[in-house]
Amino acid sequence: MEWVAASIIVIGVLALLAIVSRTQARLDQIERRLNLLLRYFNIATASGEPLSEAVRSLADDPTRKIQAIKTYREETGVGLAEAKAAVEAYINGRSLQRSTGARFR
């Protein structure tokens, strides 16, 4: 009879761990999507700060996009992929603003 109780406890703990794991995975997915939206509309970067004036001015020149990414990395300490995403989100948001006349800041 004791092994039945122990088995039920083990099954309960495993079920709870599975629920927590799924919930964490879902929260991670939601957070990634939210960060993408924030970057796309240039509302905030990963650090919570808008792009600096230096990065924006570099990104405004299509020939200096790589320099903008490098500068953003130096300012924030983020990785290459995140810096590239932030700069491209600014560029895409800027072109969206021009085409629609909308302002997202």
GUROMI-677031 format. One record per atom (N, C-alpha, C, CB): residue in one letter; y, z, x. Coordinates in pm, whole numbers, plus 50000, padded with zeros to 5 digits. Glycine has a CB too. Layout:
# GUROMI-677031
AYZX...
This chain:
# GUROMI-677031
M498805000050081M500005000050000M501275000050086M499995012049907E501205006650200E502365006950289E502694993150343E502115016650404W501684985150370W501914971750423W502594962950319W500604965450469V502354965450191V503014957850083V504504961050084V502384961249944A504834973550095A506234977650099A506914971850223A506364993050097A506234972550336A506794966950459A506984951850447A505894970150579S506034945150384S506124930550364S507314927050275S504824925150303I507504934750171I508634932350080I509954934350153I508554941749956I510034944550235I511264946950312I511514935550409I511164960250388V510484930950479V510644919950574V511084907350502V509324917450651I510484904350389I510864892450311I512314893550263I509904890550190G512694905450219G514074907550174G515074905550286G514224921550117V514764910850404V515654909350519V515764894650558V515154917750639L514644887550560L514664873250594L515464865150493L513224867750603A515324868450366A516104861550262A517594864250280A515644865950122L517924876550310L519334880050333L519904872650454L519474895150352L519134871850561L519584864450680L519784849650649L518574866050793A518914843950568A519054829950530A520324827750449A517834825250450I520624836850360I521844835750278I523084836850366I521874846650168V523084846350457V524214848150547V524404835850635V524024860750635S523314830350684S523384818450769S523964806550693S521994814950823R523504804450571R524034793350489R525504795450458R523234791850359T525874807750427T527264810650396T528154808150517T527414825250348Q527714812350635Q528484810250757Q528614795450787Q527844817450875A527534787950769A527584773450793A528574766750698A526184767250777R528574770950574R529494765250475R530944768950510R529144770250333L531174781350549L532524785350589L533004777550711L532564800350619D532124775250807D532484767250925D532874753050884D531314766951025Q532114747350791Q532404733750744Q533754733250673Q531284728850650I534024743050589I535304743550518I536464745150617I535314755050416E536274753650718E537314755650818E537604742850896E536914766950914R536544735450933R536764722851004R537544712950918R535414716651044R537214712150791R537934702950701R539384707150684R537244702450564L539634719850669L540994724650655L541814721750780L540994739650625N541214723950897N541914720951022N542234706151034N541084725351142L541324697550991L541594683150993L542774679650903L540344675450950L542814685450784L543934682850694L545254687950752L543674689350559L545234699850809L546454705250869L546944696350982L546214719450920R546024691851065R546414683051175R546904669551123R545244680951271Y546234664051024Y546614650850972Y548034650850921Y545664646450860F548404661350850F549754662050795F550724669250888F549714669050661N550284671851013N551124678051115N551744690951066N552204668351158I551004698350987I551484711150937I551374721651046I550714715450811A550244721751113A550044731351222A548934726151312A549704745451167T548964730651434T547914727351528T546904738651529T548474724651670A545914737751614A544884748151623A545494761651658A543834744351726S546554761451737S547184774051775S548134779251668S547934772451905G548294771551560G549184775651453G550624771251475G549134790451437E550894764751585E552234760251617E552344745151595E552594763951762P553474740451546P553664725951539P553754720151680P554944722651459L553564707251690L553664700751822L555054702851879L553344685551811S555114704852008S556414706852073S557194693752070S556234711852218E558474695052093E559354683352097E558934673752208E560814687552115A558504679252322A558064670752434A556854662552396A557754679352557V555884668752330V554674661452289V555024651052183V553594671152235R555874654852088R556254645251983R556984633152041R557134651951878S557884635452135S558624624152192S557704615052272S559764629152280L556734620952343L555754612652415L554874604952316L554874621352507A554464611352209A553584604852111A554324593952035A553024615152014D555634594952025D556414584551955D556384571352029D557854589051937D556114571652159D556004559552240D554514556052253D556674561452381P554064545052193P552644541552195P552054540352336P552424528652122T552874537152435T552364535652571T552184549052642T553304526852652R552634559952579R552564573052644R551674582952568R553954578852657K550774577652487K549884586152407K549034595252497K548974577452319I548494589752605I547654597652696I548474608952758I547054588752807Q549704606052794Q550574616452850Q550864627252746Q551904610252901A551014623152620A551244632952512A550034642152498A551514625652378I548844636452505I547624644452495I547534654152613I546374635252491K547834649152733K547784657552852K548804669052842K548064649152978T549994665952798T551034676152785T550624686552681T552374669652745Y550064681952570Y549624691252465Y548534700652519Y549094683452342R547604695052597R546554703252657R547144713752750R545544694452733E548114709752831E548744719052924E549494730152851E549694711653018E550144726652741E550924736452666E550044746452590E551834729352568T548914741552537T548114749852448T546804754752508T547814742352324G546294747752609G545014751552669G543804747152590G544974766252685V543984738152491V542844733452411V542094722752489V543324727952274G540924719152439G540114708752501G540644694852473G538694709852454L540054685052539L540484671252526L540354666052384L539694662452620A539214668552321A538994663352185A539994669252086A537554666452139E540264682152098E541194688552006E542624683652030E541134703752021A542994681952156A544334676952187A544504662652136A544594677552338K543484654452156K543524640652109K543664640251957K542264632952154A542904648851888A542964649251742A544344653551694A541894658851687A544944663351760A546264668251719A547334657451738A546644680851798V547304650651852V548294640251879V548094628451784V548204635552026E546854624451763E546594613251671E546954616851528E545124609151679A546744629351489A547144633651355A548654632551339A546674648051327Y549374636351443Y550834634951439Y551224620251426Y551484641151565I550614611851506I550924597451503I550594591651365I550154589851613N549424594951313N549024589751182N549914595151072N547564593351152G550274607851080G551174613750981G552554607450986G551274628651001R553004604551107R554314598151124R554304584251063R554684597451273S553244576651087S553184563051031S553014563650880S552034555151094L552324573850828L552194575650685L553544578850624L551174586650652Q554324587150692Q555654590650642Q556554578250636Q556304601450732R556444569650737R557264557450739R556894548050625R557114550150873S555584546650601S555144537050501S555404541850358S553684534050519T555384554950334T555574560050199T556954566050177T554524570250169G557644568750287G558924575350276G558774590350251G559734569150166A557564595150254A557304609350228A557564617750352A555854611450181R557854630450327R558034639750438R557084651250415R559524644750450F556274654350519F555264664650504F555584677250581F553964659450548R556744678650634R557054690750713R557754700850632R557894687450834
